[in-house]
Amino acid sequence: MGTSKYVMRFIVSIVSAIAGCASSLLVAQDTAGERFRKVLAEIDENCRKLKMGPYLDASDPQYAYKRQSSDCNILMLAPQDWRAAKRVKLESQQYPVPEHWLSTPEGRFAHGIKLPASVQLDALDMKEMSPQQFFAKLCQTYAGEFVLSRANDVKGLLQSRPFEPFASGYRDLVFWTREKGDLSDTPQNAFVQPPIGEYEFLEMRRIKSGTKSPMLVRFERGPVSGATRSINATTRDSRYVTVPYVVVEREIAAPSARYAYTWRGIWPGTGVEHGIEGYELIVYQVQPLQVLGVRREFLRHAPHPDHSDKRMTITRSCSETKQMKVPSEFILSVLSVQTR
């Protein structure tokens, strides 16, 4: 039997086991957190029996095949329970922040920004509110786009936090294992590459390949030659076009952009137990530090009522009911591009 057949057999086994996760235990009065933990406990039990994920056994005759499956990797993400995360109270924010969000200089800087009083997030109390009411209140009162000042003739910008890739095994079932707010792993395509990208350059911190060390790179437009590849793209007025891919990259020693953006996650108190989290995208002037705009979003994760795989969830966002630009468009609305 070939390797692929072994892998498929074990994938079918674990997905089938997960699909049978104790739905009878998921009663209406359970919080989202309680329901998620019950599903994780069932996954843990089944993966332990199958010796997969964190329970891989090198002496298992099927070890070489089982290690190729990622279906049990959800058990390797931390923290397994959001309540186990140590949280820190900062002067810059009303809600305590998970300590591991502050493990990098870029994370500490983002969470250390104190927003002007007019756009600050107050610590809303869930007392006497249902999860639905709490989420609706967050969306109605605190979510949205807040522009304090606009900058004109901006040549380029800095993304001051590295993008965090989605870990293998990630599902919104364990939403608390990943801080939200980043744009994508290729923001240069939104900011520099035509026909959407309009800035001359984007400077960005990212993790150097093969290490955990951040590096600073600059994306800018290069010359078009016979070797330049073409890509299909969509214009702002929804036309499909074919254009040359002109973005080139080089490492730089220090940033030169006058304007930047960063992000930070939000754990709204006990709302996390009900599947609620949020984030803020902050656009600012570098020197002197001045917040120019904030885009705040909240998400609510709930078990999927119809999916056979109990790891799957339904995620709602405030932007489904409030008119909000996508993050890159919001940044562009605050930092107007220099006329070419």
C-alpha positions in Angstrom: 0.0 0.0 0.0 1.5 3.4 -1.0 2.2 6.2 1.4 -0.7 8.3 0.2 -3.2 5.5 0.9 -1.9 5.2 4.5 -2.1 8.9 5.0 -5.6 9.0 3.6 -6.7 6.1 5.8 -5.5 7.9 9.0 -7.0 11.2 7.9 -10.4 9.5 7.4 -10.0 7.9 10.8 -9.3 11.1 12.7 -11.9 13.2 10.9 -14.5 10.5 11.4 -13.6 10.4 15.1 -13.7 14.1 15.4 -17.1 14.2 13.6 -18.5 11.9 16.4 -17.5 14.3 19.1 -20.1 14.1 21.9 -22.7 16.4 20.4 -25.0 15.2 23.1 -22.8 17.0 25.6 -23.2 20.3 23.9 -26.3 21.7 25.6 -27.8 25.1 25.0 -26.7 26.7 28.2 -23.0 25.9 27.6 -20.8 28.9 26.7 -18.8 28.8 23.5 -15.7 28.2 25.5 -17.3 25.2 27.3 -18.4 23.8 24.0 -15.0 24.3 22.4 -13.2 22.7 25.3 -15.5 19.6 25.1 -14.7 19.2 21.4 -10.9 19.6 22.2 -11.2 16.9 24.9 -12.8 14.5 22.4 -10.1 15.3 19.8 -7.5 14.7 22.4 -8.9 11.4 23.4 -9.2 10.2 19.8 -5.7 11.4 18.8 -4.2 9.7 21.9 -5.8 6.4 20.8 -4.6 6.9 17.2 -1.1 8.0 18.4 -1.2 11.1 16.2 -0.2 14.8 16.7 1.4 15.3 20.1 1.0 11.5 20.7 3.1 10.3 17.8 5.1 7.3 18.8 8.3 6.6 17.0 8.0 2.9 17.7 4.5 2.7 16.0 4.8 0.7 12.7 2.7 3.5 11.1 4.8 6.4 12.5 6.2 7.5 9.2 2.7 7.8 7.7 0.9 9.3 10.7 3.5 12.1 11.0 2.4 13.4 7.6 -1.1 14.2 8.8 -1.9 17.5 10.5 -5.4 16.6 11.8 -4.2 16.4 15.4 -1.9 19.5 15.3 -4.7 21.6 16.8 -3.7 20.0 20.1 -0.1 21.4 19.8 -1.3 25.0 19.8 -1.0 27.1 23.0 -2.7 27.9 25.2 -5.2 25.1 24.9 -7.4 27.0 27.3 -7.6 30.8 27.0 -8.1 31.0 30.8 -4.6 29.6 31.4 -3.0 32.7 29.7 -1.5 35.2 32.0 -2.9 38.7 31.3 -1.3 42.0 32.0 -3.0 45.3 32.7 -1.5 48.2 30.7 -2.0 51.9 31.1 -2.6 52.2 27.3 -5.7 49.8 27.3 -8.8 49.1 29.3 -8.8 45.4 28.9 -5.9 43.2 30.2 -3.6 41.9 27.5 -2.3 38.3 27.2 1.3 38.4 28.3 2.5 36.4 25.3 1.3 39.2 23.0 4.0 41.3 24.5 6.8 38.9 23.8 8.3 41.0 20.9 9.4 44.6 20.8 6.9 45.2 18.0 4.1 43.7 20.0 5.0 45.8 23.1 5.1 48.9 21.0 1.7 48.3 19.4 0.0 47.5 22.8 1.8 50.5 24.4 0.1 53.1 22.1 -2.4 55.1 24.1 -5.2 56.2 21.8 -6.8 59.7 22.1 -9.7 59.8 24.4 -12.2 60.2 21.6 -11.4 56.8 20.1 -10.5 54.8 23.2 -12.2 51.5 23.9 -13.9 51.4 27.3 -14.0 48.2 29.3 -17.6 47.2 28.7 -19.0 45.0 31.4 -21.0 41.9 30.3 -23.0 41.9 33.5 -26.7 41.4 32.9 -26.1 41.0 29.1 -26.3 37.9 27.0 -23.4 37.1 24.7 -25.5 38.3 21.7 -26.2 41.6 23.5 -22.6 42.1 24.5 -21.3 41.5 20.9 -24.0 43.8 19.5 -23.1 46.5 22.0 -19.4 46.2 21.1 -20.2 46.5 17.4 -22.7 49.3 17.8 -20.6 51.5 20.2 -16.9 50.7 19.6 -16.4 49.0 16.2 -15.8 51.1 13.1 -13.4 53.5 11.4 -12.1 56.5 13.3 -10.0 59.1 11.3 -8.5 61.7 13.5 -6.2 63.3 10.8 -5.2 62.6 7.3 -1.8 62.8 5.6 -1.4 63.9 2.0 1.3 63.2 -0.6 2.5 60.1 1.2 5.3 58.3 -0.8 5.4 55.1 1.2 4.7 53.5 4.6 6.0 51.1 7.2 4.3 47.9 8.5 5.9 47.8 11.9 4.9 44.3 13.0 5.8 41.1 11.2 3.0 39.0 9.9 2.3 35.9 12.0 1.6 32.9 9.8 -1.3 30.6 10.7 0.1 27.6 12.6 -0.5 24.1 11.3 -3.7 22.8 12.8 -5.2 26.3 13.5 -9.0 26.5 13.5 -11.2 29.2 14.9 -12.1 26.6 17.5 -8.9 27.7 19.2 -9.2 31.4 18.2 -7.4 32.5 21.3 -4.1 30.9 20.1 -3.5 33.6 17.5 -3.6 37.4 17.9 -5.7 39.0 15.2 -5.3 42.2 13.3 -2.6 41.6 10.7 -3.4 42.2 7.0 -1.8 39.4 5.0 1.6 37.9 4.3 1.9 39.9 1.0 0.8 43.5 1.8 3.1 44.7 -1.0 0.6 43.5 -3.5 -2.1 45.8 -2.0 0.2 48.8 -1.4 2.8 48.8 -4.2 1.9 46.5 -7.0 -0.4 48.0 -9.7 -3.3 48.3 -10.4 -4.3 48.4 -6.7 -1.0 49.4 -5.1 -0.3 53.1 -5.3 2.6 53.8 -2.9 6.2 54.0 -4.1 7.4 51.7 -1.4 6.4 49.6 1.6 8.9 48.9 4.4 8.1 45.8 6.4 9.4 43.8 9.4 9.3 40.1 8.9 10.9 37.0 10.2 14.1 36.0 8.5 13.8 32.6 6.8 15.0 29.8 8.9 15.3 31.9 12.1 13.1 33.7 14.6 14.9 37.0 14.0 13.0 39.9 12.4 14.5 41.7 9.4 13.6 44.9 7.7 12.8 44.8 4.0 11.7 47.4 1.4 9.3 46.6 -1.4 9.3 49.1 -4.4 8.6 49.1 -8.1 11.4 47.9 -10.3 11.8 48.2 -14.1 9.9 46.1 -16.6 12.0 43.8 -18.8 11.5 40.8 -21.0 11.9 38.5 -17.9 9.1 40.3 -16.0 6.2 37.9 -15.4 2.6 39.0 -15.8 -0.3 38.5 -13.4 -4.0 38.8 -13.6 -5.5 41.4 -11.3 -8.7 43.4 -10.5 -8.8 47.2 -10.7 -10.7 49.3 -8.1 -13.6 49.5 -10.5 -13.8 45.7 -10.7 -12.2 45.3 -14.2 -10.0 42.3 -14.8 -6.6 43.2 -16.3 -3.2 41.6 -17.0 -0.2 43.6 -15.7 3.5 43.1 -15.2 4.5 42.1 -11.7 7.0 44.9 -10.9 7.5 44.6 -7.1 11.2 44.1 -6.1 12.5 43.5 -2.6 15.7 44.5 -0.8 16.9 44.4 2.8 17.4 47.7 4.5 19.1 48.8 7.7 16.6 51.2 9.0 13.1 52.4 7.9 12.6 55.8 6.2 8.8 56.0 6.1 7.2 58.9 7.9 3.9 57.0 8.3 3.2 53.5 9.5 0.5 51.1 10.6 0.4 48.4 13.3 -2.2 46.2 15.0 -3.1 44.7 18.3 -5.6 42.1 19.5 -8.3 42.7 22.0 -9.6 40.2 24.6 -12.8 41.9 25.8 -12.8 40.4 29.4 -15.1 37.5 29.9 -16.4 37.9 26.4 -13.6 35.6 25.3 -15.4 32.7 27.1 -18.3 33.4 24.7 -16.1 33.3 21.6 -15.7 37.1 21.3 -12.4 38.8 20.4 -11.3 41.9 18.6 -8.5 43.9 17.2 -7.4 47.4 16.3 -5.6 48.5 13.2 -3.7 51.7 14.1 -2.3 54.2 11.5 0.2 56.7 12.8 2.8 59.2 12.1 6.2 57.9 13.1 8.0 61.0 14.5 6.6 62.5 16.6 4.2 59.6 17.3 0.7 60.7 16.4 -2.3 58.4 15.9 -4.0 59.3 12.7 -6.7 56.6 12.4 -8.0 53.5 14.0 -10.1 50.7 12.5 -11.6 48.5 15.3 -13.3 45.2 14.6 -14.8 42.5 16.8 -15.4 38.8 15.9 -17.7 36.2 17.5 -16.9 32.5 17.0 -19.5 29.8 17.6 -19.7 26.1 16.9 -20.9 25.3 13.4 -24.4 23.8 13.9 -24.4 21.7 10.7 -20.9 20.7 9.9 -19.9 17.1 10.5 -16.3 18.2 11.6 -16.8 19.6 15.1 -13.6 21.7 14.7 -15.4 24.0 12.3 -17.0 27.2 13.5 -19.1 30.1 12.3 -17.4 33.5 12.7 -19.4 36.8 12.7 -17.9 40.2 12.4 -19.1 43.8 13.1 -18.2 44.7 9.5 -21.1 42.4 8.3 -23.5 45.0 9.7 -21.4 48.2 9.7 -20.1 49.7 6.6 -16.3 49.4 6.9 -13.5 49.4 4.3 -11.1 46.5 4.1 -8.0 47.2 6.1 -5.7 48.2 3.2 -8.4 50.6 1.8 -8.8 52.2 5.3 -5.0 52.8 5.5 -5.1 54.4 2.0 -8.0 56.6 3.1 -5.9 58.0 6.0 -2.6 58.2 4.1 -3.3 59.7 0.7 -0.8 58.7 -2.0 1.6 61.3 -3.4 0.6 62.2 -7.0 2.9 60.5 -9.5 
